[in-house]
Each structure stands twice: as structure tokens, then as C-alpha cells.
Amino acid sequence: MKKNLFLLIAFLTTLNNYGQCFTKANAGAFNGVAIKPNGTIWGWGNGSNGQLNNGTNFDEYEPIQLATTADWSYISNGNGNTFAIKTNGTLWATGYNVYGSLGIGSTALGSDVFVQVGTATNWKEIAGSTSQTIGIRTDNTIWGWGQNDFYQTGSGTCCANVLSPVQIGTANDWKMVAVTKVSSSFALKNNGTLWAWGQNICFMLGNSSVSVWQTPTQRFPDTDWKTINAGFGHMLALKTNGTLWAWGCGGEGERGIDPNSSYAGSVPNQIAGNWKEITGGDQFTLGIKTDGTLWAWGKNDYGQLGNGTTINTFTPTQIGTDSNWATVSAGRYHVVAMKTNGGVYTWGDNTYAQLGNGTATSTTSPGLLNIAGCTLANNEFATIQNNIVLSPNPASAEVRLRYQGSATVNTIVIYDITGSVVHKEQPLAASSFSAVLNLSSLEKGTYVVVLKNNESAVVSKKLVKE
């Protein structure tokens, strides 16, 4: 028994060295979501508004599967909600719904399970914010819903909340959308022009004489815009030639300029480099250059710049030396990034377990996120794998266990490092369940939680009692 347990612990330690196979990974305000090649969606971090679709408002310290089906093609985050599109084009939402930001036709405060948004079957892209949401359908029409006190839903009327998606204008040549957290919305057209509407914080829409734009209005005369991304109160845009431009708020250097010389800007300033991917958080910015290197600048109080410090900088600073970064997504104060091999890395603020690493400790450098079912050494498994999540881990008084797998479990056993059984209980035989384990009688140290079917081990996980 002792030999087996030591081998088990060695195996678990080795497993942590592998990454995961994802096709998309996003940061919400205080959580993260990702989608696998097999069409399953996963989430972690803050669940206080029901944004993790887990039927509760608990935080999740490690990634959990957000839905049992494997027919999802797209996932994105609002400030406290999650939006997902199925392969059949239907749109689903869960989480924060104050002001009608879920678009489900209700004034309910929120939902802790996915609810379908309308009946349309042609959704393509969603951009969510603190209170308003903008979406594009496959026919390239644009739609808005949620809070509308500053015309941010683009309908040209004010100020009643819009509880269900309403088409913005009649144009059908929209390409991409982005929304700030200060009640302004932006969109690109297929012809490379940039359009905006809503509130004019930090001159995001224009000079000081503009307070709001009621409907989409062209922002600059340029016709070579390729990609846009919204920070909390600043905007980022890439041109087709790979140049990066920023405007709006810049009090912490998030626009790539010294905040003492320019706090806010209505005219885009260029940030040197040749870029392919951009993202903005709350007063900080990250970008991936065409050579695959990752860079960050702006506010850094939680280590969100990923450079191993908590020192602010207003010039791009490289994160490590790797040159295989594929995507990057900023939350409020944390970051979720993916490499070309499908490995997902997180860093920054971890107050709500939004780093997904089993702890609530913030980090200043990228850390590899581990999840059951796929490693960098293998392709995505075709079958459902047995998955056990312990949160928090390390734990003190109690730990919440969540199991979802292909095998039935009828016994939970905790072993100490000597191989002795220190806890045993028998839940209802099931292939999916949650349980709360009382750890008050255990000494501080390392343990192994083993889920069994009769006497056969199904899955196991290391647990640290602090």
C-alpha cells in the first residue's frame, strides 16, 4: 500500500508538468473559461453571480466542466456572466442579469444555469461588459441589449433597459464588436472602418464636446482597421499592417505612454512593434507580437503584467522569453493566455481563484493550468475522462469535492502519506456528484483522496491540509 501511494504521489506531481489542449481560453472579470477541441466548455474562479453554470454561486478553485454536452463552438465573458454559442448557432447565457444584460427577457438578478437567449440560430460573436452586451450574427447584423442609460445598446433611444437582443440599425456588414466597462461600445465593419456609440469617458468617442453618441458613428477616417479590443476604459486596435494603436484613459500607462504627459487621449497613439494579438484589462494592456513573444504594460499591483514584479510600466515589457504564445485575454486584474501547443497559463490577481490553480494566492509570472482529460503529449481524448476537483486546495477546515466521470464511484477514501486510512465515507453511487469533506480532525500535511468503485480505485488527487 505504501509503495503504491508513493508512486501515486509521484504520478500526480509529474502530471502537473503537462499542459492542456484548448482551442480558446478567455478571462472574465474574476474568472476564466475555455473550450476544448471536443466541444466541451470549462470554467474556474468567481461564481458569485452564477457565471460558472454550476447551479451554485460558489467559486471554483480548479477548472470544472460547465455543461455535460459537447456541442459548444464559442464562449465569452461579460463582467459577471458567461455567454456560449452551440454548434447549431443558438446563444446561451448564465450569471449576472441586472439591467437585462443576459438578454433573456427578464429582470431577474441573474441565473446560475445556462438559459437560451431568444430563438435565433445564427449567432457568431458576443462582447459583454458590466451591464450591456453586443452581439453579431452570421448574417453580419449587430444586436444590443442590457443597460441603456448612455445609449450603449446602440438603439438610438434612452434610457430604459433592453431585456432582449434588439438589432442596431439595418446594416449587415459588421465584422467585430468590443465593449468597455464605462458604457461605450465599438464595432468594425468589413470595409475596415471603426464605429462607436455610448458614453464618452476619457474622450473614447471624440473630443470633450461629445458626451454621448446615440447610434453607431464612424470614429476615425481610416479604412484599414483589422482587430479591436476594449480595456476597462481604454481602447486598442490593430491595423492590417500590424501596427497597434490605443486611445481613451491612460492614468496608469495602459496606452503605452507616460501617464504624467497624457492621462486621456481622443487621438490614437501608436505603440511600437509588429503585433498580432491584443487585450486590455483594468488599466493594463498585453499584446503578442508577430514573432510569438508576449508583452505587457500599465498597472501591475497584482502582478498582472506577468514580469515577476508588481511595478507599473508604461512601455511594453516582455514576459519571459518564449515565442510560442497564441492568444491572450485580460480580466479585471488577471490574465489567461494560451500557447500554440494548447497549454493555458494564468497569472495576476487570484482573490477569487480566477487563476484556476487550486489556490487563492496571486502570482506575478505565468503558471501552467492543469485540467483532466488532455496533456500536451497527447491529442484530446475521444472519451470522457474521470475528473476530480478539490477546492480549495490547500484547504483548512473543509474541502469541496466535485467528481464527473465515466465510472461510478461509491466510496471516498483519504490516505495519509504513510498509507493509513484517515477518512472514509460512502456517497450515493454515481458518476457525477459533489461532497464536502470535513478536515478538522486531520493534521497539517499531504494526503491523497481516492475515489473508488467498491475496492477498485477510479481516480485520485493530492490534497494539502494547512
C-alpha positions in Angstrom: 0.0 0.0 0.0 2.7 2.5 1.0 4.7 1.8 -2.2 1.6 2.4 -4.3 0.8 5.6 -2.6 4.3 7.0 -3.1 4.1 6.0 -6.7 0.7 7.7 -6.9 2.0 11.0 -5.4 4.9 10.9 -7.9 2.5 10.4 -10.7 0.4 13.3 -9.6 3.4 15.6 -9.4 4.5 14.5 -12.9 1.0 15.2 -14.2 1.3 18.8 -13.2 4.1 19.3 -15.7 1.8 18.8 -18.7 -0.5 21.4 -20.2 -3.9 21.1 -21.8 -5.4 21.1 -25.2 -7.8 24.0 -25.8 -8.9 25.9 -28.8 -10.0 29.1 -26.9 -9.4 30.5 -23.5 -10.8 33.7 -22.1 -10.5 35.8 -18.9 -13.7 37.1 -17.3 -13.6 39.9 -14.8 -12.7 37.5 -12.0 -12.9 34.1 -13.6 -11.8 32.1 -16.7 -13.4 30.0 -19.3 -12.1 27.7 -22.1 -13.3 25.4 -24.8 -11.7 22.1 -25.9 -11.5 20.6 -29.3 -14.1 18.0 -28.3 -16.7 20.8 -27.9 -16.8 20.8 -24.0 -16.6 24.1 -22.1 -14.7 24.6 -18.8 -14.6 27.4 -16.2 -13.0 28.4 -12.9 -12.8 31.3 -10.5 -15.5 33.5 -9.2 -19.0 32.1 -9.4 -20.8 34.5 -7.2 -23.3 35.5 -9.9 -23.8 32.0 -11.3 -21.5 32.6 -14.2 -20.0 29.1 -14.0 -23.3 27.4 -14.8 -22.8 25.1 -11.8 -26.2 25.6 -10.1 -24.5 27.4 -7.2 -22.7 30.7 -6.5 -19.5 29.0 -5.3 -16.1 29.9 -6.5 -14.3 27.1 -8.3 -10.6 26.8 -7.5 -9.8 24.4 -10.4 -11.4 24.1 -13.8 -14.7 22.3 -14.0 -16.8 21.3 -17.0 -19.6 23.9 -17.3 -22.0 21.7 -19.3 -22.3 18.0 -19.9 -22.9 18.4 -23.6 -20.1 18.5 -26.1 -21.7 20.8 -28.8 -20.2 24.1 -28.0 -18.3 26.2 -30.5 -17.8 29.6 -28.9 -17.6 31.0 -25.4 -17.0 34.6 -24.0 -17.4 36.5 -20.7 -19.1 39.6 -19.6 -18.2 41.3 -16.3 -20.1 38.7 -14.2 -21.7 36.5 -16.8 -20.9 33.9 -19.4 -22.1 33.6 -23.0 -21.8 30.4 -25.1 -22.8 29.5 -28.6 -23.6 25.9 -29.6 -22.7 24.3 -33.0 -26.4 24.9 -34.0 -25.9 28.6 -33.7 -28.1 29.1 -30.6 -26.9 31.5 -27.8 -26.9 30.7 -24.1 -26.2 32.8 -21.1 -25.7 32.5 -17.3 -24.7 34.8 -14.5 -25.3 38.5 -13.8 -28.5 39.8 -15.3 -29.1 43.2 -13.6 -30.2 45.6 -16.3 -31.1 42.7 -18.6 -27.5 42.0 -19.7 -28.2 38.3 -20.3 -30.8 39.2 -22.9 -33.2 36.5 -21.7 -36.2 38.9 -21.5 -36.2 39.0 -17.7 -35.4 41.5 -15.0 -34.2 38.7 -12.6 -30.9 39.5 -10.9 -29.3 36.5 -12.6 -29.2 32.8 -13.4 -26.9 30.1 -12.2 -27.6 27.8 -15.2 -27.4 28.4 -18.9 -30.6 29.9 -20.4 -31.2 30.3 -24.1 -31.2 33.8 -25.4 -34.1 34.1 -27.8 -34.6 31.6 -30.6 -32.1 32.7 -33.2 -29.8 30.0 -34.6 -27.2 32.2 -36.3 -25.1 33.8 -33.5 -21.4 34.3 -34.2 -19.8 36.6 -31.6 -20.6 38.2 -28.3 -19.0 41.1 -26.3 -20.2 41.5 -22.7 -19.4 44.3 -20.2 -20.5 45.4 -16.8 -24.1 45.9 -17.9 -24.5 45.9 -21.7 -23.9 43.2 -24.3 -23.4 43.5 -28.0 -23.5 40.5 -30.4 -23.1 39.7 -34.1 -25.0 37.1 -36.1 -23.7 35.2 -39.1 -25.6 37.4 -41.4 -23.3 40.2 -40.1 -26.1 42.2 -38.4 -25.4 43.6 -35.0 -27.6 43.4 -31.9 -27.6 45.1 -28.4 -29.2 44.6 -25.0 -28.8 45.4 -21.3 -28.4 48.8 -19.6 -29.1 51.7 -21.9 -28.7 54.9 -19.8 -26.0 56.2 -22.1 -27.3 54.8 -25.4 -24.7 52.0 -25.1 -27.0 49.4 -26.7 -27.0 51.5 -29.9 -30.7 51.6 -30.4 -30.9 55.5 -30.5 -33.3 55.6 -27.6 -32.7 56.2 -23.9 -32.9 55.2 -21.1 -34.9 52.0 -20.4 -33.0 48.8 -20.1 -33.2 46.5 -23.2 -34.1 43.0 -21.9 -33.7 41.1 -25.2 -31.5 41.4 -28.3 -32.6 44.3 -30.5 -31.0 44.9 -33.9 -28.8 48.0 -34.2 -29.7 49.8 -37.4 -30.1 47.8 -40.6 -26.5 47.4 -41.8 -25.3 43.8 -42.5 -21.6 44.4 -43.0 -20.4 44.2 -39.3 -17.2 42.2 -38.6 -16.3 42.5 -34.9 -17.5 44.1 -31.6 -16.0 45.3 -28.3 -17.4 47.0 -25.2 -15.7 48.9 -22.5 -16.7 48.9 -18.8 -17.6 52.6 -19.0 -20.7 52.3 -21.1 -19.3 52.6 -24.6 -19.4 50.2 -27.5 -17.3 49.7 -30.6 -17.5 47.7 -33.8 -15.6 47.1 -37.0 -17.1 46.8 -40.4 -15.9 44.5 -43.2 -14.6 47.6 -45.1 -12.1 48.3 -42.3 -13.9 51.3 -40.7 -14.3 51.7 -37.0 -17.6 52.8 -35.3 -18.6 53.7 -31.8 -21.5 54.8 -29.6 -22.4 55.3 -25.9 -20.7 57.4 -23.3 -17.5 59.5 -24.0 -15.3 58.7 -20.9 -11.7 59.8 -21.4 -12.6 61.1 -25.0 -13.0 57.5 -26.2 -15.6 58.7 -28.7 -14.1 62.0 -29.6 -13.1 65.4 -28.1 -14.6 66.9 -24.9 -17.6 68.4 -26.8 -19.0 64.9 -27.3 -21.0 63.5 -24.3 -22.7 60.5 -26.0 -23.3 59.1 -29.4 -26.8 57.6 -29.7 -26.1 55.3 -32.6 -23.0 53.8 -34.3 -20.9 56.7 -35.7 -17.7 56.3 -37.6 -14.8 57.1 -35.2 -11.8 57.7 -37.5 -11.5 58.1 -41.3 -9.1 55.1 -41.6 -10.3 52.1 -43.6 -7.5 49.6 -42.6 -8.6 48.6 -39.0 -8.3 44.8 -38.5 -8.9 44.0 -34.8 -10.3 45.8 -31.8 -10.2 45.1 -28.0 -11.6 47.0 -25.1 -9.9 47.5 -21.7 -11.8 48.9 -18.7 -11.6 52.4 -20.0 -9.2 52.3 -22.9 -9.4 51.0 -26.5 -6.9 49.0 -28.5 -6.9 48.4 -32.3 -4.7 46.7 -34.8 -4.3 47.8 -38.4 -3.8 45.4 -41.3 -0.1 46.4 -41.4 0.4 45.1 -37.8 0.6 48.4 -36.1 -1.0 48.8 -32.7 -2.9 51.9 -31.6 -4.5 53.0 -28.3 -6.8 55.8 -27.0 -9.0 56.7 -24.1 -8.0 56.5 -20.4 -4.2 56.2 -19.6 -3.7 57.0 -16.0 -1.5 54.0 -15.3 0.3 53.8 -18.7 -2.1 51.4 -20.3 -2.0 53.3 -23.5 1.8 52.9 -23.7 2.6 56.5 -22.9 3.8 58.2 -19.7 0.5 59.0 -17.8 2.1 62.2 -16.5 2.2 63.6 -20.0 -1.2 62.2 -21.3 -3.9 61.0 -19.0 -6.6 60.7 -21.7 -6.5 60.7 -25.5 -9.1 61.1 -28.2 -6.5 60.5 -30.9 -4.9 57.0 -31.1 -1.2 56.8 -30.2 0.9 54.1 -31.9 2.7 51.6 -29.7 5.9 50.4 -31.4 6.1 46.9 -32.7 4.6 44.5 -35.1 1.6 42.9 -33.4 -1.0 40.1 -34.0 -3.0 39.9 -30.7 -4.1 42.5 -28.1 -6.1 42.6 -24.9 -6.9 45.2 -22.3 -7.7 44.8 -18.6 -8.4 47.4 -15.9 -5.6 49.9 -16.6 -3.2 47.4 -18.2 -2.6 46.0 -21.6 -1.0 42.9 -23.2 -0.1 42.0 -26.7 1.5 39.3 -28.7 3.9 40.3 -31.5 4.1 38.5 -34.8 7.2 36.6 -33.6 5.1 35.0 -30.9 6.6 36.9 -28.0 4.3 38.3 -25.2 4.5 41.8 -23.9 2.6 43.8 -21.2 2.4 47.4 -19.8 0.3 49.5 -17.4 -0.8 48.9 -13.9 0.8 45.9 -12.1 -0.3 45.9 -8.5 -1.3 42.2 -8.6 1.5 41.1 -10.9 -0.9 41.1 -13.9 1.9 42.2 -16.2 3.5 38.7 -15.6 7.1 40.0 -15.5 7.8 38.7 -11.9 7.2 42.1 -10.3 4.4 44.4 -9.1 6.0 47.5 -10.6 3.9 49.6 -13.1 5.4 50.3 -16.5 4.1 52.5 -19.4 6.3 50.8 -22.1 5.9 47.3 -23.3 7.9 44.8 -21.3 8.4 41.2 -22.5 7.0 38.4 -20.4 9.7 35.7 -20.3 11.5 34.6 -23.5 9.0 32.1 -25.0 8.0 32.8 -28.6 5.0 30.4 -29.0 2.2 32.5 -27.5 -1.1 32.2 -29.5 -3.8 34.1 -27.6 -4.0 36.4 -24.5 -7.1 37.6 -22.6 -7.2 40.1 -19.7 -9.6 40.0 -16.8 -10.0 42.8 -14.3 -6.6 42.2 -12.7 -5.6 38.8 -14.0 -4.6 37.2 -17.4 -5.4 33.9 -19.2 -3.1 33.1 -22.1 -2.7 30.2 -24.4 0.4 28.9 -26.3 0.4 27.3 -29.8 0.5 23.8 -28.2 -2.8 24.4 -26.4 -1.2 25.0 -22.9 -3.1 27.6 -20.9 -1.3 29.9 -18.5 -2.7 32.2 -15.8 -1.2 34.9 -13.6 -2.1 38.1 -11.6 -4.9 38.5 -9.0 -6.2 35.3 -7.5 -8.6 36.6 -4.8 -11.5 34.6 -6.3 -9.5 31.6 -7.5 -9.5 33.1 -11.0 -6.1 31.6 -11.8 -7.6 28.1 -11.6 -4.6 26.6 -9.9 -6.3 25.3 -6.7 -5.3 28.2 -4.5 -6.2 31.8 -3.8 -2.7 33.1 -4.0 -1.8 35.8 -6.6 1.2 35.2 -8.8 3.5 37.6 -10.8 4.5 35.1 -13.5 2.7 32.7 -15.9 1.7 29.4 -14.4 0.6 26.4 -16.4 -3.1 25.4 -15.8 -3.8 21.7 -15.4 -7.1 20.0 -16.2 -8.2 16.4 -16.6 -8.6 14.9 -20.0 -5.7 16.2 -22.1 -2.0 16.8 -22.0 0.4 18.4 -24.3 1.8 15.0 -25.1 -1.5 13.7 -26.4 -4.4 14.7 -28.6 -7.8 15.4 -27.0 -9.2 12.1 -25.6 -12.2 11.0 -27.5 -14.0 9.6 -24.4 -15.0 11.2 -21.2 -12.2 11.0 -18.6 -12.7 10.7 -14.8 -12.2 14.1 -13.3 -11.9 15.1 -9.6 -11.7 18.7 -8.4 -10.9 19.7 -4.8 -11.4 23.3 -3.8 -9.8 25.0 -2.1 -6.6 23.1 -2.2 -4.6 23.6 0.1 -7.6 23.5 2.5 -8.1 24.0 6.2 -11.4 23.2 7.8 -13.1 21.5 4.8 -12.7 20.9 1.2 -15.4 20.7 -1.5 -15.0 17.6 -3.8 -16.6 17.5 -7.3 -16.5 14.4 -9.4 -17.6 13.9 -13.0 -16.5 10.8 -15.0 -17.3 7.7 -16.9 -17.0 5.4 -13.9 -19.4 5.0 -10.9 -18.0 6.0 -7.5 -19.4 4.6 -4.2 -16.5 5.3 -1.8 -14.3 8.3 -0.9 -11.1 7.4 1.0 -8.4 9.8 2.2 -4.9 8.3 2.9 -2.1 10.0 4.7 1.5 9.8 3.5 2.1 6.5 5.3 -0.7 4.8 3.6 -3.1 4.8 6.5 -6.8 5.5 6.0 -7.7 8.7 7.8 -11.2 9.3 6.4 -13.7 7.2 4.6 -17.3 7.7 3.5 -19.8 6.3 1.1 -21.8 8.7 -1.0 -24.6 7.6 -3.3 -23.2 5.5 -6.1 -22.9 8.0 -9.0 -20.7 9.0 -11.9 -21.3 12.7 -11.1 -21.6 14.2 -7.6 -20.4 16.9 -5.1 -19.4 16.4 -1.5 -18.0 18.5 1.4 -15.2 16.7 3.3 -14.6 17.7 6.9 -10.8 18.0 7.5 -10.9 19.4 11.1 -9.6 16.1 12.6 -6.6 15.9 10.2 -3.1 17.2 11.0 -1.4 19.6 8.6 0.3 17.8 5.8 -0.1 16.0 2.5 -2.9 13.4 1.7 -4.3 11.5 -1.2 -8.0 11.5 -1.9 -9.1 8.3 -3.7 -12.5 7.7 -5.3 -13.3 4.0 -5.6 -15.9 1.7 -7.1 -16.1 -1.0 -4.5 -12.4 -1.8 -3.9 -11.1 -0.6 -7.3 -9.6 2.9 -7.5 -11.2 5.1 -10.1 -9.4 8.4 -9.7 -7.2 10.1 -7.1 -5.9 13.6 -6.3 -3.3 15.0 -3.9 -4.7 17.2 -1.0 -2.8 19.5 1.2 -4.2 20.3 4.7 -2.9 23.7 6.0 
